[in-house]
Amino acid sequence: MNHNNYYFLKHLTAKLHSILQGALFVEGFSTSKQELWLLFKTTDGSYFPIKFNTINTDSVLSFPIDAPLPKNKQPQFRLFESKVVVEVKVHDFERSFHIQFAGGLYLYIKLFGKNGNVISLNQNTVVDVFRKQLKADTQLDFAQITAPQTIAVSDLLQAAATTAEVAKKLPFIPADAVEELNSTGYFEADAAQKKQMAERVLNTLATSQFYISKTNNGYALTFYNKGEVLGDYTDAITAQNDFARLYLGKYFFEEKKNNLVNTLKQRKDKLEKEIHSKKTKLNTIATQTPYNHIGDILMAHLYQLQKGLEKTTLLNFYTNQNIDIKLKKELTPQENAENYYRKAKNQVKEIEVLQDNLQKAETELVEISEKLETALQAADGKSLRGMEKDKQATENIDKPTLFKEFEKSGYTILVGKNSVNNDLLTQKHAAKNDVWLHARGLAGSHVVIKTKPGQTVPVDVLEYAASLAAYFSKGRTDSLCPVIYTEKKYVRKPKGAAAGQVVVEKENTLLVKPAFQ
């Protein structure tokens, strides 16, 4: 059965009435948007809590008498504090009930699946609602909800010819009771038999005998001793508590499992892309002409070259084929050769970094894949113990970075995302010896190269960072863009300057092509 049905609530509210009549409302509080506590002090001086949870498409009550009260809580329904309970009453043929207090105050608890809610009223006027997103609950007619209803249940049940007709005309009959009728041949029986069978079912629903059974989809709180029964009860509160513990436990386990699986899948996908990218980069480096070979070719043909060339075509004596070589026109042929030798040295470092990071990524991928398989096969909370730390660690790895991050030859390059973020990068995260770059005279991002102690930033790293500074500026579409660079210690922010505005006291300039690689 649906655990929130009229017949079970009749038993539950009768028990609650016997406990809470004359009790004082101590406090109401929420621990989240899905959990509300109502705490009472009974006439014998003991405390009695009612906990209301909404999960997915359901509403669940429990009564955690022995559980410690949560520390982080938001007060709710303060109007009811110290008010005396007069009555707890179920609403006729509904999945709802109310707690009436002296002075005409009410707490209306409706257990309508995903639309479950707790509403406070003064007489017939709504004062407050727990789940404020349910706008219709602020306009409800409480007098109509609590008005007595008369339904000839036995007569209508005997007149029903199918289970569908029962569900339509008598929706408050629990599904397990309808299944009992169907499985015992009720709908094929004659009138006398149907009357007898109907009365037997209604008598069962009126009896305080409950069962919790395990189903294919989880757990059921039922009036019938069928299936894999985990417990039988005569006390509705105890039955509801045990059911809520199992039901909510399964829900929160599945939620935790799904979150963990999704986190691990995302990390696995990211690692696979990272590995593919690094392998592609290494393959590109391996298949292109080595920089030191280009340097050798230039040195061998110095007599054919002169300053001012932007490119040349020479014989590659390593392959016996012609090769097109880019040159910097402001450099002499020998200086261009030296530049390629310098690039070769930096590329060796870049390959080492790529290979090291590739190995780390491949090792982590194996570990993540194993953890993902374990999480997918987990059947209970014990199987997930210890994996929450893995989830948190993975989330920390994958959470968005504060700045745009790039890497070149083992150097980290940070790029601001906006004016305020530029200030944060330059003023708070850049060390005094880091290299700071910005497109000259143009609005754009601050760029910082994180330096290494005792090492000079290689030219290719500086040029790469400059191309990023040009790209993340108003000069992005220009063929060439001037970029200033200096050590961070020469960059200061004047008092009262707008976000992102700085003064540079000492600078150098590079002319680069805007590029985002």
N, C-alpha and C positions, 0 to 999 in steps of 0.2 A: 504494500500500500504506500501511497504518499504519506509520509510521517505526519505531515500537516493536514489532517482531515477532521471534519466536524466531530466524529464519534470519539476519536482519541482525545481531542481537545476538551470534550465534555468530562472525561476522566481526569485529565491534567488540571483543568481549571477548578474542578471540585477539590482536588488535593491542594492546589495553591490557595484556594479560599480558606481552607481549614488552617493553613499555616499563616497566612497574611492578614486575616481579619483582625483589626485592631493594631496592626503593626505600624511603625513610623517609617516614612520614606527618609532615608539618611542622605543619599546623594545619587545623582545620575551622572555618568561620564562616558565619554567615548575614547577609545584608544586608537581608532582609525575611522575612516569613512565607512567601514564595513562592520564595525564592532561597537556595541553599546552595552553598558552595564547599568542595572538598576539595583541599588542596595537598600535593603529594608532591615529594621530592627524589630524582631517579633515581640510578642507580649511576654515571652519567657526570657527576654534579654539576649537571645542569640541573633546572629546576623544571617540574613538569607539573600543571596544575590540571584538575579535573573540576567543571563547574558543573551544578547540578541546578535546573531551573525547573519550577514548576507554574503553568499558566495555564488558566483556564476549565475545560475537561474533559480536559486533556492534561498530560503530563509530558515534558519535553524536556531532553536532555543536550547539553552542548557542552564544548569543551576550549580555552578562550581563552588559548593559550600566550603570545601576544604582548601581551595586554591588561594594563594596569596593575591591580594589586590594589586593590579598593575600600578607602577609608579608614574609613568608618563600618561597623563589623562587630561581630557578637555571636559570641563563641567557641562552638563546638559540638564534641562528641566529643573532649574533652581527654584522655580515657583513652588515645586512640590516638597521641598525640604521641610521636614518636621510635620508634614501632613499625615493624618491617620487614614489607613485603609479601611474602607467600609465593606467593599465587596469585590470579588473576582468572578466574572461571569462570561461564559462563552456566548457567542451570538448564534441564534438559531440557524442551523444548516449552513454555517459559514466557517471559513478557516481564520477566524479572528476572535478576539475576546477583549475585554477591558478590565482595568483596575480602577475602581471608583474610590475617591477620597472624600473626606468630609469637606463640606463647603461647595459641593458641585463640581469638583475637579475630576478629570478622567485621563488615564493613559490608555490609548487605544492601540492595541498590538495586532497588526494584520500580517498574516503569514502567507502572502500571495506570491510565492515563488520569487522571481527577480524583482517584483514590485512590493516586497515586504517592507514594512516601515513601522515606526513607533511615533504616534502623534499625541500631543497633549491638547486637552480641551478644557475650557471653562464653560460649563453647561453645554450648549450646542455649538460654541464658537471655537475654532481652531486657534490655539495660542502659539504652538511651535511644532515643528516636525524634525525628526532625526535626519532622514534622507531628503534634503531640500531639493534635490533634482527631480523628485516626484511632485511636480507642480500641482497635479490634480488633488493631492492630499490636503492642500491648504483650503480647498473649497468643498470638502465632503459634508454630507448631511448626516450628522451623527444620530439624530433622532430617528431617521429612517433606518440606519444600520442596526440600531438597537431595538427597533420595534419588534414585538413578538410575531413569529411566523407560524402558521399552522399548515402542515402538509400531511396528507394521508399516505405516509410512506409505504405501509404494508400494502394498501390497495394499489398504489401506482406500481409498486414492485411486482405484484402478482399480475398486473395488466401488461407488463413489458414482455415483448416477444423475443428480443435479442439483447445482447450485451450493449450494442450501440444505442438501443432505446433506453436502457438503464442509464448509460452515461449522459444521454441528452436530457432526460426528464428528472433523473436523480443524481446529479453530478457529485453530490456530497457522500454517496455510498463509496467506501474505499475500494480500490481496484482489486485488492485481494479477496474481498467479500464477493465481488462480481465474478471473479475467477472461480471461487468456491461453488457458486451457483452453476456456472457453466460446466465445470468439471463433474458435477454430480447429476447432470442431465436435467437441470431445472427448466430450461426452455423447451424441452420436449415433453415434460410431465403434464398430467391433467390438472385441472383447477384445484382439486383437493390436495394433490401432492404439492403443487406450487405454493399453496397457502401454508402448508406445514413446513416446507423448506424455507420459505421467506421468513416465517416467524423464528425458525431456528437460527438463521443468519442474524436477524435483528437482535435476538437474545445474546448471541455471541458478541455483537458490537456493544451491547449494554453491560457486558461482564468485564471486570477488571482483571483480565488475563492477557498478557502481551508476550510477544516473542521477538527476538532479534535473530535474523537469519542472514546467511551469506548468500549473495546472488552473483550472477555473472558480471554485473556492473558495479557491485559493491556490497551494500548492506541494506536490509529492509527492516522496518519496525512494523510488525503485523499482529493481527488478532488470531492467526492460525499457526499451528505447530506443523510446519511443512518445510521441506528442504533441509539445508545444513543449518540447524538451529544452534546458535551460540549462547543463548540464554533465555530463560523464561522469567516473567515478572508478574507481580500483582500490584506493584506500586508504580504509578505512571511517571512520577518524577525520576525514580531510579532507572526505569526503562528509557526515558528520554535522555538522561545523562549519559548512560552507556552507549546509546545509539549515536548521540552527538559526538562523543569521543571517537568512535569508530568512523563515523561519516566525515567529520571534519578532519580527522587524522589522515584519511585516505585522500581527501581533497588537497590538503596542504602538502602531503607527500607528492602527489602528482604535480602540483604547482611547482614545488621545489625541483622535482625531477625534470620537468619540461624546461624550466628556466636554466638549469644546469646543462641540459642537452643542447639547448639553443646557443648558450654561451660557448660551449665546446665546439659546436658545429661552425659558429662564426669564426672562432679562432683557427679551426682546421682549414676553413676556406681561405682565410687570410694568409696562413702559412703556405698553402699550396700556390697561391698567386705570387707570394714573395719568392718562393723557391723557383717558380717558373721565370720570374723577372730576373733573378740573379743568374740563373743558368743561361738565359738569353743574352744577358750582358757579357758574361764570360765567353760565350760562344762568339759574340760579335768581336770582342777583343782578340780572340784566338784566330779569327778568320781575316781580320784586317791587317794591313801592312804594319809591322812593329815600328814604333816611333824611332827607335835607335837605327833601324834600317834606313828610314827616311833621312835621318841625320847623316848616315854614311854616304847615301846617294848624293846629298847636297855637297858634302865635303869633297866627293870625287869629281864634282862638276863645278867647282867654284869658279873656274876660269871662264865658264859659259854664262855666268850669272852676274847681275848687277843689282844694286840697291834700287828700290822703287817698284819691284815686281810684286803683284798680288798672287800670282800663281805661275807655275812652270810645268812643262812635261819633259821628263827625263827617263833614261833607260834604267830600269830596276835590274841591276846585275845579279840580284838574288833569284829573280824569276825569268830574266831575259825578256821582259815585257816592259812597255812604256808605262809610266805612272804619272798621274796628275798630282802635283804637290801644291798645297796652299802656302802662301808666304805672307809675311807682314812687311808691307812696303816701306815702313819706317826703319826696318832692320837691314843690316848688310847680309849678304849670303851666308857668311860664317856665323853671324848672330842668329840667323834663322835655323841653321844647323844645331847650334847650341840650345836653342829653344826646344827643338825636337828631342835632343838628348835629355833635357830637363823633364820633358813630358814623359819620356820613357822611364826615367827614374821614379816619377810620381805614379806612373801606371803600374809599376811593380808593387808599390804599396797598395794601390787600389785593388789589384788582383788578390793580394793577401787578405785585405779586409773583406772582399766579396766572398772568397773561399771560406774564410773563418765564419762569416755570417751565414753562409749557405749551410755549412756543417751544423751550426747551432740550430738553424731552422729545421733541417732534416731530422735532427735528434728530437727536437720539441714536437715535430709532427708525429713521430712514432709514439711519444708519450701521450700526446693529446688524443690520438686515435685509440689507444688502449683505454684511456679514461672514458672516452665517448662510448666505447663498446660496453664498459662496465656500467655506465649510467643508463644506457638503453636497456640493459638486462635487469636493472635493479627492480626488485618487487616490493621492497619495504624501506622504511627510513634507515634501518641498520646498514643497508647496502650503500647508502649515500654518505655515511658518516666519514668525516675527514675530507670529503670532496668539496665542501663549501669553501674551504680555503683556496682550493684550486680555482673555483669559480671566481672568487674575489681577485685572485692574482691575475687571472685571464682578463677580467673586466678592467683591471688597472692597466694592463698592457694595451687593451683595445680602446680605452676611452679616448675621446677626442683630445688632441694636444692643444696646449695653450697658444702655440704659434704654428705657422706652417714650418715644417721641418724638411730639410734636404741634406744629402750627404755627398761628399766628393772627396775621394782619395783619403778616406778615414776622418775627414773633418765634418763637423756638424754645422749646418748653416740654418739660422732661424730668420723667419720673415714675419713681420707684423701683419695683422689682419685688418686693422683700421686705425684711426688716429689715437684712440684711447689705448688700444693694444700696442701701438708703436711706443707710446710712453712707457708702458709696462715693460716692454722688451728692453728699451734703451736704459731706462732709469733703474730698473729692479733686477733684471736678469742678465744684463751684459756686464762682464768684468772689465776692469779698466784697460787691460791689455788686449781685449778682444778687438777684432777689426769691424768697424762700423761703416756701412755703405748706404748711399742714397742717390737717386737720380738728381742731377744738378738742375736746380731751378724749376723742378716739376713736383707736383703733388704725387706722393707715392709711399710705398712701405719702407720702413726702416729695415735694414738687413744687417745681421750680425754673424760673423764667423767666429765660432768658439775656438780660441787658440790653444796650443799645447805648450806647456812650460819648456823653455829652451829651444823651441823650434820656430822657424820663420814660415809663415803661410806660403805654400808653393804658388807660383804664378798662375797655374791652371785653376787652382781653387779660387784665387782672387778674381780671375776673369769669369769663372762660373758664377760666383756670388754677384759680381757686377752685372752680368747678364740677367740674373734674377731681379736685381734692384731696378733695372731698366724695364723688365717685363711687367713687374708689379708697380707701374707708375703710369702717368699720363703719356709717357713716351713709348708705350708698348708697340704702337704701330709704326714708329719711325724706323728707318733702315739702320741708323746708328744713333746711339744715345750716350751723352756724357754722364759718367757716374763718379761721384766723389767718394773717396775712402780715407779713413784715418783710424787711429786707435780711439777706443771709446773714451778714454780720459780727456780727449780734446773736444768732446761733445757735451754741452751743458744746456740746461733748460732755464731760460730767464723767468724770473718771478712774474706770475700773471699771464704767461704765454698760453696760447690756445693749445688744445690737445694735439700732440704730435709735432709741435713747433719746437725747434732747438737752434742753438747757435754753434757753429763749427769753427774752432779757433785755429785749426791747422789741417790742411787737406791736400790730397793728391787726386789726380783725375785719370780715369780710363775711358776710352771711347769704345763702346761695345755694341754688339747687335743684341737687341732684346730677345731673350730666349727662355723658355720654360721646358726643362728636360727632366 
